[in-house]
Amino acid sequence: TIALQHGAHRIGVRTDADMARWRSLRFGQFIHWGVYAIPGGEWKGKTYNGAAEWIRSWKELPHEEYDNLYRQFNPVNFDAQQWASQAKEMGAKYMIITTKHHDGFCLWPSKYSKYTIAASPYKKDLLGPMVAAYNKAGIDVYLYFSIIDWSHPDYRASLKTAADSAANKRFQVFVKNQLAELLQRYPTVKGFWFDGTWDDSWKRDGAFTDELEQYLQSIHPGLVMGSRLRADEKGARHFDSNGRLMGDYEQGWERKLPEKIEDVHGNDWEAVMTVPENQWGYNAQWAGHIKTANELLEMLVKSVSLNGNFVLNFGPKADGTFRTEEQQLMTQIGQWMKINGEAVYNGTYAGFEKQDWGYYIRKAGTDSVYMVVFNIPVSGSLRVKMPAHTSLVSVSLQQQTLTPELIGRNEYFIHLSGKQSDTPVVILLKTTSGENKEKGNFEKAK
Ligand SMILES: C[C@@H]1N[C@@H](c2nc3ccccc3[nH]2)[C@H](O)[C@@H]1O
């Protein structure tokens, strides 16, 4: 390894209570909301093919026009209580809200910028009511913050001149001030979700990113911040130049999931996912494949089975309401979570050999292992190979006890006789582990 001043400061996962809480939540709701919801991916009859929250970068929409959209931003139908209750119904345990996206428009009346909700017809702070309503519903709130800020005169993507470096120094002060302001205004938030940290100007000042993270921890101990904030002094991001994860969890899983446990290298991690292929902010016409509730449930369950969190994104309209498709998804996912959430919350990697029928999830620190079945085989028989030194004590499907068939050494078929289901089926295995444990209930010779 090479000597690093600004690389990872910890080897292995965070073991404190705040991180344990983040880990237990498993299922989050992402919300991308801002003035980009006004065009919603369209402008003067033309459709923007990129992600709707990036429409300012589209040559068909002059910056001057985009930067004046805030004069129309008036979410009269915004109802924080309604947002929080539908998130609770979906089963989300945390929410991540865009305080400001790359365009720099602030959903809170920041005293460090004129480009905020205070300058809009709506005038009022949006974040305060959101944080209060979600917390009241028992949902933790995390703040998304884009370092890239297209609205700020001192923002530089790269540093070519001394003037650029001077501007960048001023910009770093601005960033630090806004982050401190957010923590001071919203003290119950549990962490930051940083984005827009890929530009050279940011990557090249690893020391600043390190000092910033430590500063934020010092004024708000316990904050949970992912790997996307920092760079080490060589410009390495997420993993430092010694291959060690920076930040509290791997934050690179954007619109993609790991495949197997080896892909996450023993780190905490979180995946963030869009319902369409790649739309975070409101997009009037959803094109391409729109993920179904079952597809999204599989991503959630797969994430938890691989020891990670899964965050599903929503893009409210400019008026503060959610599109019908998103409301329907929250309801459908919530119906499954209401019955089966116990398999997701506090879920961890089970250590069982993966089978085709779906995913194993171990309830943290227990001998309870859930099988979440997405693919019932034509045989109706679910193969279960017990890990070494682990025996099977009982099998149940909801309140029904099942008797598995022993088909080999510590290997079973669980027969779902004629079972059909249009949503994932959850089976609970009670196990015993350890060298000298008596055999499980199903291993006694017939
Ligand atoms: C969480 C997501 N991250 C932002 C983003 N911008 C990108 C530019 C290039 C490649 C990936 C990007 N992700 C998206 O706009 C969204 O906020």
The ligand as an SDF file (V2000), in Angstrom:
LIG
                    3D

 17 19  0  0  0  0  0  0  0  0999 V2000
  -28.7330   10.1960   -8.6460 C   0  0  0  0  0  0  0  0  0  0  0  0
  -28.4890   10.6270  -10.0700 C   0  0  0  0  0  0  0  0  0  0  0  0
  -27.1520   11.1600  -10.2820 N   0  0  0  0  0  0  0  0  0  0  0  0
  -27.2460   12.1960  -11.3300 C   0  0  0  0  0  0  0  0  0  0  0  0
  -26.2590   11.8780  -12.3890 C   0  0  0  0  0  0  0  0  0  0  0  0
  -25.7240   12.7470  -13.2400 N   0  0  0  0  0  0  0  0  0  0  0  0
  -24.8920   12.0670  -14.0310 C   0  0  0  0  0  0  0  0  0  0  0  0
  -24.0740   12.4420  -15.0930 C   0  0  0  0  0  0  0  0  0  0  0  0
  -23.3120   11.4960  -15.7350 C   0  0  0  0  0  0  0  0  0  0  0  0
  -23.3500   10.1990  -15.3470 C   0  0  0  0  0  0  0  0  0  0  0  0
  -24.1470    9.8030  -14.2770 C   0  0  0  0  0  0  0  0  0  0  0  0
  -24.9170   10.7580  -13.6450 C   0  0  0  0  0  0  0  0  0  0  0  0
  -25.7780   10.6690  -12.6170 N   0  0  0  0  0  0  0  0  0  0  0  0
  -28.6570   12.1140  -11.8360 C   0  0  0  0  0  0  0  0  0  0  0  0
  -29.1100   13.3190  -12.3740 O   0  0  0  0  0  0  0  0  0  0  0  0
  -29.3870   11.7420  -10.5470 C   0  0  0  0  0  0  0  0  0  0  0  0
  -29.4070   12.8440   -9.6550 O   0  0  0  0  0  0  0  0  0  0  0  0
  1  2  1  0
  2  3  1  0
  2 16  1  0
  3  4  1  0
  4  5  1  0
  4 14  1  0
  5  6  2  0
  5 13  1  0
  6  7  1  0
  7  8  1  0
  7 12  2  0
  8  9  2  0
  9 10  1  0
 10 11  2  0
 11 12  1  0
 12 13  1  0
 14 15  1  0
 14 16  1  0
 16 17  1  0
M  END
$$$$
